[in-house]
């Protein structure tokens, strides 16, 4: 009598990891996501490790989580993994005020983002 189960969002040779509440704007996070899209997973980890952007460390953790999901949950070969998707979405933003002249205040929006990484086993 319960609700029907949701359909699977990944195929047999894919694994995904979803990260919420990255404390940066979606535009900045997407710049990091562009650097890893379509690359080999080990190469993408190396690029993120030596990236100068602050959010690259969080993206590196998320990519490691996707690789671990592929290995442990789906039984995929880690050496053949490729980052097939890296999507960025916006979520809430924190509303703050910045003091201005004559006792006024200006609204400041501190943006927060989400990210999904899908790794796929490449066919040889």
C-alpha positions in Angstrom: 0.0 0.0 0.0 3.0 2.3 0.2 4.4 4.7 -2.4 6.1 3.2 -5.4 9.9 3.5 -5.4 11.5 6.2 -7.4 13.3 5.3 -10.6 17.1 5.1 -10.5 18.8 8.2 -11.7 22.0 6.6 -12.7 22.8 3.8 -15.1 24.7 0.6 -14.2 28.1 2.1 -15.0 27.6 5.5 -13.2 27.9 6.7 -9.7 26.9 10.1 -8.3 27.7 12.3 -5.3 25.7 15.4 -4.2 27.1 18.2 -2.2 24.9 20.8 -0.5 25.6 24.3 0.9 28.9 25.2 -0.6 29.5 28.7 0.8 30.3 30.4 -2.6 28.3 31.7 -5.5 27.2 29.3 -8.2 29.2 31.3 -10.8 32.5 30.8 -8.9 31.7 27.1 -8.3 30.9 26.5 -11.9 34.4 27.8 -12.9 35.9 25.0 -10.8 33.3 22.5 -12.3 34.4 23.4 -15.8 38.0 22.4 -15.1 37.0 18.8 -14.3 34.2 18.0 -16.7 35.1 15.2 -19.1 38.4 14.5 -17.5 39.8 11.2 -16.0 38.9 11.1 -12.3 42.5 10.8 -11.2 43.5 13.7 -13.4 40.6 15.8 -12.1 41.7 15.1 -8.5 45.2 16.3 -9.3 43.9 19.5 -11.0 41.7 20.2 -7.9 44.6 19.6 -5.5 46.7 22.3 -7.2 43.9 24.8 -7.9 44.2 28.2 -6.3 40.5 28.6 -5.7 39.3 28.1 -2.1 36.2 26.0 -3.1 38.4 23.5 -5.0 39.1 21.7 -1.7 35.4 21.1 -1.2 34.9 20.0 -4.8 37.8 17.6 -4.3 36.1 16.0 -1.3 32.9 15.6 -3.4 34.8 14.0 -6.2 36.5 11.6 -3.8 33.0 10.7 -2.5 31.7 10.0 -6.0 34.7 7.8 -6.7 34.2 5.9 -3.4 30.5 5.4 -4.3 31.5 4.0 -7.6 33.9 1.6 -6.1 32.0 0.4 -3.0 28.3 0.7 -4.1 28.5 -0.1 -7.8 31.7 -2.2 -8.1 33.2 0.0 -10.8 36.9 0.1 -11.8 38.5 3.2 -10.3 41.2 3.5 -12.9 38.6 3.8 -15.8 36.4 6.5 -14.2 35.6 9.7 -16.0 33.8 12.7 -14.7 30.8 12.7 -17.0 28.8 15.5 -15.3 29.5 18.2 -12.9 26.4 20.4 -12.4 26.0 23.4 -10.2 22.8 24.8 -8.8 21.9 27.7 -6.6 20.1 27.4 -3.3 19.3 29.9 -0.5 21.2 33.1 0.1 21.9 34.8 3.4 20.6 38.3 3.7 23.0 40.7 5.5 23.2 44.5 5.8 26.3 46.6 5.2 26.4 50.0 7.0 26.3 53.0 4.6 26.4 56.7 5.1 23.6 58.8 6.8 22.4 55.9 8.9 21.3 53.8 6.0 22.0 50.2 5.2 22.7 48.3 2.0 21.6 44.7 1.5 24.3 42.1 0.9 23.3 38.7 -0.4 25.8 35.9 0.5 25.1 33.1 -2.0 25.2 29.4 -1.3 25.4 26.6 -3.9 24.8 22.9 -4.5 26.8 20.6 -6.7 26.3 17.2 -8.3 29.2 15.1 -9.7 28.5 12.0 -11.8 31.4 9.6 -12.6 31.1 7.0 -15.4 33.2 4.0 -16.2 34.7 4.5 -19.6 34.5 1.6 -22.1 37.8 0.5 -23.5 
